């Protein structure tokens, strides 16, 4: 029997007045400045998604209703025989954690007086499950108020643990999508199945109106990726879900008879295969540093999130450049990539509201297809022709543009010429040569000796790694 005891939750909340500190204490006054350790050359070469931007408050205010089962009361749940599969257990625990966190209050602490009054930090609550005791605990943590100056691979962010008896360690992220800690109590690792995180008003943050920041904060109950929720069935389910959603996006565009710009007379629905768009939903959420370290396992982490959370996955993902949602579109006061596709693809009927449209996976996939078409239309005829003959492999060009604009297409094409790689010679990745592995990011070139990797010279490092990720994940969807 598993029992969720509301008395325990109330006791934990009451005890939160007692404050322990871990992970490096931070001062109550002023902004914490985190100086990271020196990164390795490889780590320095690629950016990280763990350095997050702030989620727009309007996105948090449109948080989708939670589908919680059982709906009435989670105070007592009986595990019935026969034993259920791991993914079913995870689903139930995540649902219970969400229900548990609904009534948990986040406490804001202010320090200083008068004009010097400031918000001490950002409170966050985590729902933790003990396998040993078969019970829940709610852990309260306070991280620095934004902006957090932190670099992945350096020192952990400073934080305060407000729940006695709980030990915590910062794992990754700083914001709504990725902030995660590892917890333990009396030597037992506690599993994280829920997190309550307050989203702040960016304008009030900028003005440092701290009382108003706290008063208008919108707490969201959202679980970032953790190893506790990883399951191979979520990985395969995530892949199927993305391919299905991409296919639906293409069919919506076909019904709308939206015309293509890149190929006059063709339909927008025939420009990009579903598997190419599905890969983008994974690439955009795969951290480059994680990919360097974990390779294909980094993709599986992302796919597991899509399998578990489906439409809700990555809707709170915000980059340092304020790109939003699963497909990472930008607004930039009406001059970003999202506004561009709304203007240039009227027949596609893209949702004109940036915050709503960029966080909706189906809508943002249609927008991504439009952006691919716009970028392809600006490319050299020989690139467009080669892409049309082999859209999966030569998808490296619109992918390069999607990541960094048309300039990267020109740079990539010129780089390929210097590499001696012709458009018709590019292939899907094969096996590295025995005993003599080639340093990647790479393109894979067909020759008389077979398909071999050729290192992509440094022209734009983020773009090189983006192409590398695309080629690798494409095999999973092919």
Buried (B, 14 or more C-beta within 10 A) or exposed (E): EBBBEEEBBEEBBEEBEEEEEBBEEBEEEEBBEBEBEEBEEEBEBBBBBBBBBBBBBBBBEBBEEBEBEEEEEBBEBEEEEEEEEBBEEBBBBBBBBBBBBEEBEBEBBEBEEEEEEBBBBBBBBBBBBBEEBEBBBBBBBBBBBBEBBBBBBBBBBBBBBBBEEBBBEBBBBBBBBBBBBBBBBEEEBBBBBBBBBBBBBBEBBEEEBBEBBBEBBBBBBBBBBBEBBBBEBBBBBBBBBBBEBBBBBBEBBEEBEBBBBBBEEBBBBBBBBBBBBBBBBBBBBBBBBBBBEBEEEBBBBBBBBBBBBBBBBBBBBBBEEBBBBBBBBBBBEEEBBBBBBBEBBEEBBBBEBBBBBBBBBBBBBBBBBBBBBBBBBBBEEEBBEBBBEBBBBBBBBBBBBBBBBBEBBBBBBEBBEEBEBEBEBBBBBEEEEEEEEEEBBBBBBBEEEEBBBBEBEEBBBBBBBBBBBBBBBBEBBE
